[in-house]
Amino acid sequence: MKSREIQVRTGSRERVHDITQECADFARECGGDGLLHVFVPHATAGIAVIELGSGSDDDLLAALGDLLPADDRWRHAHGSRGHGRSHVMPAFIPPYATVPVLGGGLALGTWQSVAVVDLNVDNPNRRVRLSFLSN
């Protein structure tokens, strides 16, 4: 297995951050066929395979806002208002995704991208572990 950690700055607002290029670069460096496992080791972030740039990223944030409002209902209540929802979000957007790699290229669909989903405005810096598994 080959592995690399990348740094992602999500900033001080809710964000869907595209990491497709970093994933593609790593897969190309590893070469061959296998699986790219993408994992964010944070309790308040997730990894999504989603179309980006066409409004879907904003739609995802809006849907999460409807599903997990940033209000005072959360028992986990330290940090900014509604912080507890960030700890619930990974149950809906898991902290990992696995993408097939063929000939060193990501085997994503035409409109698919890999993104970090982060609702936690208190933590602007994220780590993402890329792991390439092959035989």
TORPA-4810 file (N, C-alpha, C, O; in nm, 3 decimals):
<nodes>
NODE_1_0.085_-0.118_0.000_0.000_0.000_0.000_0.089_0.124_0.000_0.189_0.130_0.071_M
NODE_2_0.052_0.221_-0.080_0.118_0.351_-0.080_0.023_0.451_-0.018_-0.099_0.443_-0.037_K
NODE_3_0.078_0.545_0.057_-0.008_0.639_0.128_0.056_0.776_0.133_0.178_0.791_0.136_S
NODE_4_-0.030_0.876_0.133_0.015_1.016_0.142_-0.092_1.096_0.215_-0.211_1.070_0.201_R
NODE_5_-0.046_1.192_0.292_-0.140_1.283_0.357_-0.130_1.418_0.289_-0.021_1.470_0.266_E
NODE_6_-0.247_1.476_0.258_-0.250_1.610_0.200_-0.317_1.703_0.300_-0.395_1.660_0.385_I
NODE_7_-0.287_1.829_0.289_-0.347_1.932_0.373_-0.452_2.007_0.291_-0.430_2.039_0.174_Q
NODE_8_-0.565_2.033_0.354_-0.674_2.105_0.288_-0.716_2.219_0.380_-0.743_2.199_0.499_V
NODE_9_-0.722_2.338_0.326_-0.771_2.453_0.402_-0.915_2.481_0.358_-0.940_2.525_0.246_R
NODE_10_-1.008_2.455_0.450_-1.149_2.476_0.418_-1.197_2.614_0.460_-1.303_2.658_0.416_T
NODE_11_-1.121_2.684_0.543_-1.155_2.821_0.578_-1.255_2.833_0.692_-1.277_2.737_0.767_G
NODE_12_-1.315_2.948_0.704_-1.402_2.978_0.817_-1.550_2.978_0.778_-1.632_3.044_0.843_S
NODE_13_-1.585_2.905_0.672_-1.725_2.894_0.631_-1.751_2.749_0.590_-1.657_2.675_0.561_R
NODE_14_-1.876_2.710_0.588_-1.912_2.576_0.542_-1.863_2.560_0.399_-1.870_2.652_0.319_E
NODE_15_-1.812_2.440_0.369_-1.748_2.429_0.238_-1.751_2.287_0.184_-1.743_2.190_0.259_R
NODE_16_-1.762_2.278_0.054_-1.738_2.155_-0.021_-1.612_2.184_-0.101_-1.616_2.263_-0.195_V
NODE_17_-1.501_2.119_-0.066_-1.370_2.151_-0.123_-1.324_2.039_-0.216_-1.308_1.925_-0.173_H
NODE_18_-1.304_2.071_-0.341_-1.264_1.974_-0.444_-1.121_1.927_-0.422_-1.029_2.009_-0.417_D
NODE_19_-1.101_1.795_-0.411_-0.966_1.738_-0.401_-0.941_1.637_-0.513_-0.851_1.553_-0.503_I
NODE_20_-1.021_1.644_-0.619_-1.009_1.548_-0.729_-0.870_1.551_-0.791_-0.813_1.445_-0.819_T
NODE_21_-0.815_1.669_-0.813_-0.684_1.678_-0.878_-0.575_1.615_-0.792_-0.489_1.544_-0.845_Q
NODE_22_-0.578_1.639_-0.662_-0.480_1.578_-0.572_-0.493_1.426_-0.574_-0.392_1.354_-0.573_E
NODE_23_-0.617_1.376_-0.578_-0.640_1.232_-0.586_-0.588_1.176_-0.718_-0.524_1.071_-0.720_C
NODE_24_-0.615_1.246_-0.828_-0.570_1.201_-0.960_-0.418_1.202_-0.970_-0.360_1.109_-1.026_A
NODE_25_-0.355_1.304_-0.915_-0.208_1.312_-0.918_-0.147_1.196_-0.842_-0.051_1.134_-0.889_D
NODE_26_-0.201_1.165_-0.724_-0.149_1.055_-0.644_-0.170_0.922_-0.715_-0.080_0.839_-0.718_F
NODE_27_-0.288_0.900_-0.772_-0.318_0.776_-0.845_-0.222_0.759_-0.963_-0.173_0.649_-0.989_A
NODE_28_-0.196_0.868_-1.034_-0.105_0.863_-1.149_0.037_0.827_-1.103_0.104_0.746_-1.167_R
NODE_29_0.082_0.886_-0.993_0.215_0.855_-0.939_0.226_0.708_-0.899_0.330_0.645_-0.916_E
NODE_30_0.117_0.654_-0.844_0.117_0.514_-0.801_0.112_0.420_-0.920_0.174_0.314_-0.918_C
NODE_31_0.040_0.459_-1.024_0.032_0.382_-1.148_-0.045_0.252_-1.133_-0.071_0.205_-1.022_G
NODE_32_-0.079_0.196_-1.245_-0.145_0.066_-1.247_-0.290_0.069_-1.206_-0.355_0.174_-1.204_G
NODE_33_-0.339_-0.051_-1.173_-0.477_-0.070_-1.132_-0.484_-0.091_-0.982_-0.393_-0.147_-0.922_D
NODE_34_-0.591_-0.045_-0.922_-0.610_-0.064_-0.779_-0.727_0.016_-0.728_-0.819_0.050_-0.803_G
NODE_35_-0.722_0.047_-0.600_-0.825_0.126_-0.535_-0.761_0.243_-0.462_-0.661_0.226_-0.392_L
NODE_36_-0.818_0.359_-0.479_-0.775_0.476_-0.402_-0.875_0.496_-0.290_-0.993_0.522_-0.313_L
NODE_37_-0.826_0.484_-0.168_-0.910_0.509_-0.051_-0.878_0.649_0.000_-0.762_0.682_0.023_H
NODE_38_-0.980_0.730_0.017_-0.967_0.868_0.061_-1.033_0.877_0.199_-1.150_0.841_0.214_V
NODE_39_-0.957_0.924_0.300_-1.007_0.925_0.437_-0.971_1.057_0.504_-0.856_1.101_0.497_F
NODE_40_-1.067_1.119_0.570_-1.041_1.241_0.645_-1.049_1.206_0.794_-1.157_1.173_0.844_V
NODE_41_-0.936_1.213_0.866_-0.933_1.172_1.008_-0.981_1.283_1.102_-0.907_1.326_1.191_P
NODE_42_-1.102_1.327_1.081_-1.162_1.432_1.164_-1.304_1.390_1.196_-1.372_1.329_1.113_H
NODE_43_-1.351_1.422_1.316_-1.486_1.385_1.360_-1.594_1.474_1.301_-1.713_1.450_1.322_A
NODE_44_-1.554_1.579_1.228_-1.652_1.677_1.180_-1.639_1.706_1.031_-1.674_1.815_0.987_T
NODE_45_-1.588_1.610_0.954_-1.575_1.629_0.810_-1.608_1.498_0.740_-1.604_1.391_0.801_A
NODE_46_-1.640_1.508_0.613_-1.671_1.389_0.534_-1.612_1.398_0.395_-1.561_1.503_0.354_G
NODE_47_-1.619_1.288_0.323_-1.573_1.280_0.184_-1.694_1.245_0.097_-1.766_1.150_0.126_I
NODE_48_-1.715_1.323_-0.008_-1.828_1.298_-0.098_-1.777_1.281_-0.241_-1.683_1.349_-0.282_A
NODE_49_-1.839_1.191_-0.314_-1.820_1.181_-0.459_-1.945_1.245_-0.517_-2.056_1.192_-0.504_V
NODE_50_-1.926_1.361_-0.583_-2.040_1.444_-0.622_-2.000_1.531_-0.742_-1.882_1.559_-0.761_I
NODE_51_-2.096_1.571_-0.819_-2.072_1.669_-0.925_-2.047_1.805_-0.859_-2.123_1.846_-0.771_E
NODE_52_-1.944_1.874_-0.902_-1.909_2.005_-0.846_-1.913_2.110_-0.956_-1.900_2.078_-1.074_L
NODE_53_-1.931_2.235_-0.917_-1.924_2.345_-1.011_-2.052_2.376_-1.085_-2.056_2.472_-1.162_G
NODE_54_-2.155_2.297_-1.065_-2.282_2.322_-1.135_-2.391_2.362_-1.038_-2.509_2.366_-1.074_S
NODE_55_-2.352_2.393_-0.914_-2.449_2.426_-0.812_-2.476_2.312_-0.716_-2.539_2.333_-0.612_G
NODE_56_-2.432_2.191_-0.749_-2.458_2.076_-0.663_-2.390_2.091_-0.528_-2.443_2.046_-0.427_S
NODE_57_-2.272_2.154_-0.525_-2.203_2.173_-0.398_-2.285_2.266_-0.308_-2.300_2.239_-0.189_D
NODE_58_-2.340_2.374_-0.363_-2.426_2.463_-0.284_-2.555_2.392_-0.244_-2.605_2.411_-0.134_D
NODE_59_-2.609_2.309_-0.334_-2.729_2.232_-0.301_-2.703_2.136_-0.186_-2.787_2.118_-0.098_D
NODE_60_-2.585_2.073_-0.186_-2.550_1.982_-0.078_-2.544_2.057_0.055_-2.599_2.010_0.155_L
NODE_61_-2.478_2.173_0.057_-2.471_2.252_0.180_-2.610_2.296_0.225_-2.639_2.296_0.345_L
NODE_62_-2.696_2.334_0.130_-2.833_2.374_0.165_-2.911_2.255_0.224_-2.983_2.271_0.322_A
NODE_63_-2.896_2.137_0.163_-2.965_2.018_0.214_-2.916_1.983_0.354_-2.995_1.948_0.441_A
NODE_64_-2.785_1.992_0.375_-2.732_1.965_0.509_-2.779_2.069_0.609_-2.802_2.037_0.726_L
NODE_65_-2.793_2.195_0.565_-2.847_2.299_0.651_-2.991_2.270_0.692_-3.030_2.297_0.805_G
NODE_66_-3.070_2.216_0.599_-3.208_2.179_0.630_-3.213_2.058_0.724_-3.290_2.055_0.819_D
NODE_67_-3.129_1.960_0.696_-3.127_1.836_0.773_-3.063_1.857_0.910_-3.110_1.802_1.010_L
NODE_68_-2.956_1.936_0.914_-2.878_1.957_1.036_-2.864_2.108_1.062_-2.757_2.164_1.035_L
NODE_69_-2.967_2.173_1.112_-2.962_2.319_1.130_-2.856_2.363_1.230_-2.827_2.293_1.327_P
NODE_70_-2.799_2.479_1.204_-2.697_2.536_1.294_-2.767_2.615_1.403_-2.761_2.738_1.406_A
NODE_71_-2.833_2.543_1.494_-2.904_2.609_1.603_-2.864_2.547_1.736_-2.763_2.476_1.744_D
NODE_72_-2.941_2.572_1.839_-2.903_2.529_1.974_-2.964_2.395_2.016_-2.966_2.365_2.135_D
NODE_73_-3.014_2.314_1.923_-3.076_2.187_1.958_-2.975_2.078_1.995_-3.013_1.976_2.053_R
NODE_74_-2.849_2.098_1.964_-2.748_1.992_1.975_-2.693_1.981_2.117_-2.659_2.081_2.178_W
NODE_75_-2.685_1.859_2.168_-2.630_1.834_2.302_-2.481_1.858_2.304_-2.426_1.908_2.402_R
NODE_76_-2.415_1.821_2.195_-2.271_1.848_2.181_-2.261_1.996_2.147_-2.279_2.036_2.031_H
NODE_77_-2.231_2.079_2.248_-2.255_2.222_2.230_-2.133_2.312_2.250_-2.150_2.432_2.272_A
NODE_78_-2.012_2.260_2.243_-1.898_2.353_2.251_-1.872_2.414_2.113_-1.927_2.367_2.013_H
NODE_79_-1.790_2.516_2.108_-1.757_2.578_1.980_-1.865_2.673_1.933_-1.945_2.722_2.013_G
NODE_80_-1.868_2.699_1.804_-1.964_2.794_1.747_-2.106_2.738_1.755_-2.126_2.618_1.776_S
NODE_81_-2.203_2.825_1.738_-2.345_2.787_1.744_-2.374_2.675_1.643_-2.342_2.686_1.525_R
NODE_82_-2.436_2.568_1.692_-2.470_2.457_1.605_-2.356_2.361_1.579_-2.367_2.274_1.492_G
NODE_83_-2.246_2.374_1.653_-2.128_2.291_1.629_-2.159_2.141_1.637_-2.099_2.061_1.566_H
NODE_84_-2.253_2.104_1.723_-2.286_1.962_1.739_-2.330_1.896_1.610_-2.309_1.776_1.592_G
NODE_85_-2.390_1.972_1.520_-2.433_1.914_1.392_-2.314_1.867_1.310_-2.326_1.772_1.232_R
NODE_86_-2.199_1.933_1.327_-2.079_1.891_1.253_-2.035_1.751_1.295_-1.974_1.679_1.216_S
NODE_87_-2.065_1.714_1.420_-2.029_1.580_1.469_-2.129_1.475_1.424_-2.098_1.356_1.425_H
NODE_88_-2.248_1.517_1.384_-2.351_1.425_1.334_-2.335_1.404_1.183_-2.367_1.297_1.131_V
NODE_89_-2.286_1.506_1.113_-2.276_1.501_0.968_-2.206_1.378_0.912_-2.252_1.324_0.812_M
NODE_90_-2.094_1.328_0.973_-2.028_1.211_0.914_-2.113_1.083_0.913_-2.076_0.986_0.847_P
NODE_91_-2.225_1.083_0.985_-2.316_0.969_0.974_-2.391_0.973_0.841_-2.442_0.871_0.795_A
NODE_92_-2.398_1.091_0.779_-2.465_1.109_0.650_-2.366_1.120_0.535_-2.390_1.066_0.427_F
NODE_93_-2.255_1.188_0.557_-2.145_1.200_0.459_-2.025_1.136_0.528_-1.959_1.202_0.608_I
NODE_94_-1.996_1.011_0.499_-1.891_0.940_0.574_-1.753_1.003_0.555_-1.731_1.077_0.459_P
NODE_95_-1.662_0.974_0.646_-1.528_1.031_0.638_-1.436_0.960_0.537_-1.314_0.973_0.544_P
NODE_96_-1.495_0.885_0.445_-1.413_0.809_0.350_-1.489_0.785_0.220_-1.612_0.794_0.213_Y
NODE_97_-1.411_0.755_0.117_-1.465_0.709_-0.011_-1.356_0.625_-0.077_-1.238_0.645_-0.051_A
NODE_98_-1.396_0.532_-0.160_-1.303_0.449_-0.234_-1.334_0.463_-0.382_-1.449_0.449_-0.424_T
NODE_99_-1.231_0.490_-0.461_-1.246_0.513_-0.605_-1.159_0.412_-0.680_-1.041_0.398_-0.648_V
NODE_100_-1.214_0.341_-0.780_-1.131_0.253_-0.861_-1.027_0.333_-0.940_-1.052_0.446_-0.983_P
NODE_101_-0.911_0.273_-0.958_-0.804_0.331_-1.038_-0.768_0.229_-1.147_-0.738_0.114_-1.118_V
NODE_102_-0.772_0.274_-1.271_-0.738_0.188_-1.385_-0.628_0.254_-1.465_-0.643_0.366_-1.512_L
NODE_103_-0.517_0.184_-1.479_-0.405_0.238_-1.555_-0.353_0.370_-1.500_-0.306_0.455_-1.575_G
NODE_104_-0.360_0.386_-1.369_-0.312_0.509_-1.307_-0.411_0.624_-1.310_-0.378_0.734_-1.265_G
NODE_105_-0.532_0.602_-1.363_-0.632_0.709_-1.369_-0.754_0.678_-1.284_-0.793_0.562_-1.272_G
NODE_106_-0.812_0.780_-1.226_-0.934_0.762_-1.149_-1.048_0.719_-1.241_-1.069_0.780_-1.346_L
NODE_107_-1.120_0.615_-1.203_-1.231_0.565_-1.284_-1.362_0.627_-1.234_-1.457_0.557_-1.199_A
NODE_108_-1.365_0.759_-1.232_-1.484_0.834_-1.194_-1.576_0.850_-1.314_-1.532_0.841_-1.429_L
NODE_109_-1.703_0.873_-1.287_-1.797_0.904_-1.393_-1.769_1.043_-1.448_-1.694_1.121_-1.387_G
NODE_110_-1.827_1.075_-1.561_-1.802_1.201_-1.631_-1.812_1.322_-1.541_-1.727_1.411_-1.547_T
NODE_111_-1.915_1.328_-1.457_-1.939_1.449_-1.377_-1.901_1.431_-1.231_-1.931_1.518_-1.149_W
NODE_112_-1.836_1.321_-1.196_-1.802_1.296_-1.055_-1.671_1.361_-1.016_-1.574_1.363_-1.093_Q
NODE_113_-1.669_1.415_-0.894_-1.550_1.470_-0.832_-1.541_1.417_-0.690_-1.639_1.365_-0.636_S
NODE_114_-1.424_1.430_-0.630_-1.403_1.390_-0.491_-1.387_1.518_-0.410_-1.309_1.606_-0.447_V
NODE_115_-1.461_1.528_-0.300_-1.460_1.653_-0.223_-1.462_1.627_-0.073_-1.519_1.528_-0.026_A
NODE_116_-1.399_1.718_0.000_-1.411_1.723_0.145_-1.533_1.809_0.177_-1.546_1.920_0.127_V
NODE_117_-1.621_1.757_0.261_-1.738_1.832_0.305_-1.713_1.871_0.450_-1.691_1.785_0.536_V
NODE_118_-1.717_2.002_0.478_-1.682_2.052_0.610_-1.782_2.158_0.653_-1.791_2.265_0.593_D
NODE_119_-1.858_2.128_0.758_-1.952_2.225_0.816_-1.891_2.296_0.937_-1.948_2.393_0.987_L
NODE_120_-1.777_2.248_0.983_-1.716_2.298_1.107_-1.635_2.425_1.080_-1.521_2.417_1.033_N
NODE_121_-1.691_2.539_1.109_-1.623_2.667_1.085_-1.515_2.694_1.188_-1.439_2.790_1.174_V
NODE_122_-1.507_2.611_1.293_-1.407_2.629_1.398_-1.272_2.566_1.364_-1.173_2.594_1.430_D
NODE_123_-1.267_2.481_1.261_-1.144_2.412_1.226_-1.116_2.431_1.076_-1.168_2.355_0.994_N
NODE_124_-1.038_2.531_1.039_-1.018_2.562_0.897_-0.916_2.475_0.826_-0.903_2.483_0.704_P
NODE_125_-0.843_2.391_0.899_-0.737_2.309_0.839_-0.770_2.161_0.855_-0.799_2.114_0.965_N
NODE_126_-0.765_2.090_0.745_-0.799_1.947_0.744_-0.685_1.866_0.683_-0.613_1.912_0.595_R
NODE_127_-0.673_1.745_0.732_-0.581_1.647_0.674_-0.664_1.543_0.601_-0.773_1.507_0.645_R
NODE_128_-0.613_1.496_0.490_-0.679_1.390_0.415_-0.574_1.285_0.382_-0.468_1.316_0.329_V
NODE_129_-0.605_1.159_0.416_-0.514_1.047_0.389_-0.556_0.980_0.259_-0.669_0.932_0.247_R
NODE_130_-0.465_0.976_0.162_-0.485_0.905_0.035_-0.407_0.775_0.043_-0.287_0.776_0.071_L
NODE_131_-0.473_0.663_0.020_-0.407_0.531_0.025_-0.439_0.455_-0.101_-0.555_0.439_-0.138_S
NODE_132_-0.335_0.407_-0.169_-0.351_0.332_-0.293_-0.325_0.185_-0.264_-0.218_0.148_-0.216_F
NODE_133_-0.425_0.103_-0.294_-0.414_-0.041_-0.272_-0.412_-0.110_-0.407_-0.498_-0.087_-0.492_L
NODE_134_-0.311_-0.195_-0.427_-0.303_-0.272_-0.551_-0.246_-0.410_-0.519_-0.198_-0.434_-0.408_S
NODE_135_-0.252_-0.498_-0.617_-0.199_-0.634_-0.591_-0.059_-0.649_-0.639_0.000_-0.756_-0.626_N
</nodes>
